Structure formats: structure tokens, C-alpha cells
Amino acid sequence: MLLGVNIDHVATVRNARGGVEPQPIEAGKICEKCQVRSITTHLREDRRHIKDEDVEKISKLNTFLNLEMAVTDEMQKIALRIKPHSVCLVPEKRQEVTTEGGLDVAGQLEKITKFVKPLVDAGIEVSLFIDPTEEQVKASSKTGAQFIELHTGSYSNAYGTENEETEFQKLKSAAKLGQELGLTVNAGHGLDYKNVKRMHEIDGLYELNIGHSIISKAIFTGLEQAINEMKELIK
């Protein structure tokens, strides 16, 4: 498995004071030094953390930029202009603290298929952030997207409880189905230094996208050490 690092919360700290420190581009350079597979940034409609200029700077690094974004005309135009290595389409609500659940691909199949096509035509890899259900995996395979990212939030919340195995098996089944349908399967959301170990039990997972836990640990250890510790866990 490969590691993608979400650096949104570096911008969250910066924006808390309305100043210029810490700079997400500096976090991006450390990610590059650590040879992660990708750097993820979520450019939200309200620009609550990552801002347009951050995306522009990070897109110029050699490490792949994975741009998380909502299914909106504004975000599609930005992606087609910047041309990140990949985009991950996610649901988005202004009032949410973080992304709540996966994208309802099955419920808006035509819309998402039309949205995906110009991105793929531009040479951008497209991933759909979905809940690990058969319905959503099958719908995703019809959109033209090459990747899915399984939402691991329910598993992460259930880790260490009686519901852990149920949630884990949903991920395992969804990953297997996705691969059978020709999709490359990633996973992420809520993964940390303890619960990430079970991802090794899911055959064929390509990349894990982890942010909050790595940035939290980095406060005490520094970002380079936090990234390298996670890399060792997911080898």
C-alpha cells in the first residue's frame, strides 16, 4: 500500500489566526522529501482551510497532487485549469466539520458520469469517495472513474468495539467487488496509527489517504517523523 497525506489541517492552524504561518506548501515539501505517493488537499466551497493559492503552489511540486472537491462547476473548472494528477469527488456540506459519509453515486449516476468525462479526457485520474456498499461500488464502475476511495469512517469509529468486524467486512467486500469491476481501490477517513493495521487484511488496496492523525502526531514529533512512522505501518 502507498500513502497519501492530507495536509488540510496545516491550513486550518494558519487560518485560525488569519496570518501566514504555517504554510501548507512547506508541509507539501516535507511530504515530497518523505516520498509519499500523493498530497491531498480539499478545496472547499467556503475555503475554510486550503485556499486557491495553496493548491496552485502544491501543484508545482513533483509529488502527485490529489485534489478533493465537490461535484460543482466551479471545482471542475479549477481542476481542468490546474490539472492535478488526480481528483477525488466527495460530498460537501457547509455545516459539516469534516466529510460525512460517501458520495451518493447511485443516486446521481447521470450527473456524476457527465462530470467525470471531461476530467478523464484531460488526463486526470478520478476517484469517487464512497461508502463501502455494493450499490455504490457498482454505480461507480459505470461512471468512467478509474478509482474509488472507500470511506473508512464507520470502521474507524467502530474500532475496538463489537461493531468493528461488521464494519471491516464491509470494506473488505467492497474492495473485492471494486477490483472485480476493474476499479483501483483506495481507502481513507479516520484512519490512525492503531486502526490502520487492519488495512493489510484487505487484498489489493492501492493507497491510503490519511490526514488528521498524521498532522496531530506531527505537533509532538514533527511532520517528517509522523509521516515516516505511518509509512512503516502500512508497508
ChimeraX attribute file (.defattr): number of C-alpha atoms within 10 A of each C-alpha:
attribute: neighborCount
match mode: 1-to-1
recipient: residues
	/A:1	17
	/A:2	16
	/A:3	22
	/A:4	26
	/A:5	26
	/A:6	25
	/A:7	24
	/A:8	23
	/A:9	20
	/A:10	23
	/A:11	23
	/A:12	16
	/A:13	17
	/A:14	17
	/A:15	18
	/A:16	11
	/A:17	9
	/A:18	9
	/A:19	10
	/A:20	11
	/A:21	14
	/A:22	15
	/A:23	14
	/A:24	26
	/A:25	21
	/A:26	14
	/A:27	22
	/A:28	28
	/A:29	16
	/A:30	15
	/A:31	23
	/A:32	18
	/A:33	11
	/A:34	15
	/A:35	17
	/A:36	19
	/A:37	20
	/A:38	25
	/A:39	27
	/A:40	25
	/A:41	28
	/A:42	23
	/A:43	21
	/A:44	18
	/A:45	15
	/A:46	10
	/A:47	12
	/A:48	16
	/A:49	22
	/A:50	22
	/A:51	19
	/A:52	12
	/A:53	10
	/A:54	18
	/A:55	23
	/A:56	14
	/A:57	13
	/A:58	23
	/A:59	21
	/A:60	13
	/A:61	14
	/A:62	12
	/A:63	20
	/A:64	19
	/A:65	24
	/A:66	28
	/A:67	28
	/A:68	24
	/A:69	22
	/A:70	21
	/A:71	18
	/A:72	11
	/A:73	10
	/A:74	11
	/A:75	18
	/A:76	18
	/A:77	12
	/A:78	17
	/A:79	21
	/A:80	16
	/A:81	10
	/A:82	13
	/A:83	19
	/A:84	22
	/A:85	17
	/A:86	22
	/A:87	27
	/A:88	22
	/A:89	28
	/A:90	22
	/A:91	18
	/A:92	18
	/A:93	13
	/A:94	11
	/A:95	6
	/A:96	8
	/A:97	7
	/A:98	10
	/A:99	16
	/A:100	14
	/A:101	19
	/A:102	21
	/A:103	23
	/A:104	19
	/A:105	27
	/A:106	17
	/A:107	12
	/A:108	11
	/A:109	16
	/A:110	12
	/A:111	12
	/A:112	22
	/A:113	18
	/A:114	12
	/A:115	19
	/A:116	23
	/A:117	15
	/A:118	13
	/A:119	22
	/A:120	17
	/A:121	10
	/A:122	12
	/A:123	13
	/A:124	21
	/A:125	19
	/A:126	24
	/A:127	27
	/A:128	31
	/A:129	28
	/A:130	25
	/A:131	24
	/A:132	28
	/A:133	15
	/A:134	15
	/A:135	14
	/A:136	24
	/A:137	25
	/A:138	17
	/A:139	16
	/A:140	28
	/A:141	22
	/A:142	16
	/A:143	21
	/A:144	18
	/A:145	24
	/A:146	19
	/A:147	24
	/A:148	28
	/A:149	29
	/A:150	30
	/A:151	25
	/A:152	26
	/A:153	20
	/A:154	20
	/A:155	23
	/A:156	20
	/A:157	15
	/A:158	17
	/A:159	19
	/A:160	12
	/A:161	9
	/A:162	9
	/A:163	13
	/A:164	15
	/A:165	14
	/A:166	12
	/A:167	19
	/A:168	21
	/A:169	14
	/A:170	18
	/A:171	23
	/A:172	18
	/A:173	14
	/A:174	24
	/A:175	28
	/A:176	16
	/A:177	19
	/A:178	22
	/A:179	18
	/A:180	11
	/A:181	14
	/A:182	11
	/A:183	22
	/A:184	19
	/A:185	24
	/A:186	24
	/A:187	23
	/A:188	20
	/A:189	24
	/A:190	18
	/A:191	25
	/A:192	18
	/A:193	15
	/A:194	11
	/A:195	15
	/A:196	19
	/A:197	14
	/A:198	11
	/A:199	20
	/A:200	13
	/A:201	10
	/A:202	15
	/A:203	13
	/A:204	16
	/A:205	21
	/A:206	14
	/A:207	19
	/A:208	25
	/A:209	21
	/A:210	25
	/A:211	24
	/A:212	18
	/A:213	18
	/A:214	26
	/A:215	22
	/A:216	16
	/A:217	17
	/A:218	15
	/A:219	10
	/A:220	10
	/A:221	13
	/A:222	13
	/A:223	19
	/A:224	16
	/A:225	15
	/A:226	19
	/A:227	26
	/A:228	16
	/A:229	14
	/A:230	19
	/A:231	17
	/A:232	8
	/A:233	14
	/A:234	17
	/A:235	10
